Amino acid sequence: MGMEKAEALAYALRLLSQRAMSRARLREKLLGRFSEGEVEEALARLEELGYLDDRAFAETFVATRRKYGPRKLRFLLKAQGVPEEVVEEVLAAYGEEESLEAALKVLRRYPRRLDKAKAVRFLQGRGFPLSVALEAYRLVKEEESG
């Protein structure tokens, strides 16, 4: 392993220690400093070592962003450079039930939650499907009226 390759790997590890990122995002950052060959070799090594895993990255990303619905999560994951098939796999596990639970948590803290139009629009803006937004509104209204 030449000096540059070792440097590319060390730099990549330093970036990953600061924050998790997708393979595509890391590759982009490394290409600013190293040749394509060095970058590809460093990425392959990181994958071998288990430091770079788009699926694990996406799962953690979703788990720590419970305030968003599946649509917004899909958009955010793609913006992070996670491949389409990984995004779909990870979000398939994020079912209707999880989605409703997340929507309820978010809506309970929203000051205008009993104004149906505002509540539903608010949840849709966070990426929740209409069906989930309406159900969350119905449940919160029920909780508060009795």
C-alpha positions in Angstrom: 0.0 0.0 0.0 1.6 3.2 -1.2 1.9 6.4 0.8 -1.0 8.1 -1.1 -3.3 5.1 -0.6 -2.5 5.0 3.1 -3.3 8.7 3.2 -6.6 8.3 1.4 -7.6 5.6 3.9 -6.5 7.6 6.9 -8.3 10.7 5.7 -11.5 8.6 5.0 -11.3 7.2 8.5 -11.0 10.6 10.0 -14.0 11.8 8.1 -16.1 8.8 9.2 -15.1 9.3 12.8 -16.5 12.8 12.7 -19.8 11.6 11.2 -21.4 8.7 9.4 -21.9 9.1 5.7 -22.9 7.1 2.6 -20.3 5.6 0.3 -21.2 8.2 -2.4 -20.8 11.1 -0.1 -17.5 9.9 1.2 -16.3 9.2 -2.3 -17.2 12.7 -3.4 -15.2 14.2 -0.5 -12.1 12.0 -1.1 -12.1 12.8 -4.9 -11.4 16.4 -3.9 -8.0 15.3 -2.6 -7.0 11.9 -4.1 -7.0 10.1 -7.5 -9.8 7.9 -8.4 -7.7 4.8 -8.0 -6.7 5.7 -4.5 -10.2 6.6 -3.6 -11.7 3.3 -4.9 -9.1 1.3 -3.1 -9.7 3.1 0.2 -13.5 2.7 -0.1 -13.1 -1.1 -0.9 -10.9 -1.4 2.2 -13.4 0.4 4.4 -16.2 -1.8 3.2 -14.1 -4.9 4.0 -13.4 -3.6 7.5 -17.1 -2.8 8.0 -16.6 0.9 8.4 -18.6 1.8 5.3 -22.0 0.3 4.9 -24.8 2.1 3.2 -27.5 -0.1 4.6 -26.4 0.4 8.2 -26.0 4.1 7.5 -29.6 4.3 6.1 -31.0 2.4 9.0 -29.4 4.6 11.6 -30.4 7.7 9.7 -34.0 6.6 9.7 -34.0 5.6 13.4 -32.6 9.0 14.5 -35.1 11.0 12.4 -38.4 9.8 13.8 -40.0 13.2 13.2 -40.2 12.6 9.5 -42.5 10.4 7.4 -41.3 7.9 4.8 -41.6 10.4 1.9 -39.3 13.0 3.5 -36.9 10.2 4.6 -36.7 8.9 1.1 -35.8 12.3 -0.2 -33.2 12.9 2.6 -31.6 9.5 2.1 -31.3 10.1 -1.6 -29.8 13.5 -0.9 -27.2 11.7 1.3 -26.2 9.6 -1.7 -27.7 6.3 -0.5 -28.5 4.1 -3.5 -32.2 3.7 -4.5 -32.4 0.0 -3.8 -31.0 0.5 -0.3 -33.4 3.3 0.4 -36.4 1.2 -0.7 -35.3 -1.8 1.4 -34.8 0.2 4.5 -38.0 2.2 4.1 -40.0 -1.0 3.5 -39.3 -1.9 7.1 -40.7 1.5 8.1 -44.3 0.4 7.9 -47.7 2.1 8.4 -47.5 1.4 12.1 -44.1 3.1 12.6 -45.2 5.9 10.4 -48.4 6.5 12.4 -46.5 6.3 15.7 -44.0 8.9 14.5 -46.8 11.2 13.2 -48.5 11.0 16.6 -45.3 12.0 18.4 -44.8 15.0 16.1 -48.5 16.1 16.1 -48.9 16.0 19.9 -46.2 18.7 20.2 -47.7 20.9 17.4 -49.6 23.9 18.9 -52.3 24.0 16.2 -52.9 20.2 16.3 -56.7 20.6 16.7 -57.1 22.6 13.6 -57.6 19.8 11.1 -56.4 21.5 8.0 -53.3 22.9 9.6 -52.5 19.6 11.4 -52.8 17.6 8.3 -50.8 20.0 6.2 -48.1 20.1 8.9 -47.7 16.4 8.9 -47.7 16.2 5.1 -45.0 18.7 5.0 -42.9 16.4 7.2 -43.3 13.6 4.6 -46.2 11.7 6.1 -48.8 10.3 3.6 -52.3 11.8 3.7 -53.9 8.6 5.2 -51.4 8.6 8.1 -51.8 12.4 8.7 -55.6 12.0 8.8 -55.5 9.1 11.2 -53.0 10.8 13.5 -55.3 13.9 13.6 -58.3 11.7 14.4 -56.4 10.0 17.3 -55.0 13.2 18.8 -58.4 14.8 18.6 -59.9 11.8 20.4 -57.1 11.8 23.1 -57.7 15.5 23.8 -61.5 15.5 23.8 -61.9 12.8 26.2 
